């Protein structure tokens, strides 16, 4: 998905908390894909539990980074105003 496709969806969110789920889903997709691959390659159940625990820790760290990374917004506003018409 290109940035162009994501911008309108995120732009409609007016608050940080409303936009958070979209950011979380996008950020977690590669992590979950890697988890699925490693779980498929795991030899036994104990190895799967270790892999899941490791990925849960990575997921918590990712959520922390998303929640606590400052975001910048740059915006330009063009206004045409005819002060003579009334």
C-alpha positions, 0 to 999 in steps of 0.5 A: 500500500502506498503512502498516498492510499494511507493519507486520507484514512489517517487524515480523517482521524482527528485525535491521536487516540483515534489514529492509533489503531491504524498505526498499530495495524500497519506497524505490526503487519511485518512482525506478525508475518515473521512470527508466522514464519518462525512458528511454522519452522519451530520443532516442538511446542516448547520452542513455539512458546519461546518464540511467542514470548519473544514476539510478545515482548517485541510487540510491546516494545513496538507499541511503546515506540509508536505511543511515545515517538513524537510526530510532526505535522506540516501543513499549508493553508491557502485562503482566498478572501475578497475583503471588498465584497460584502 
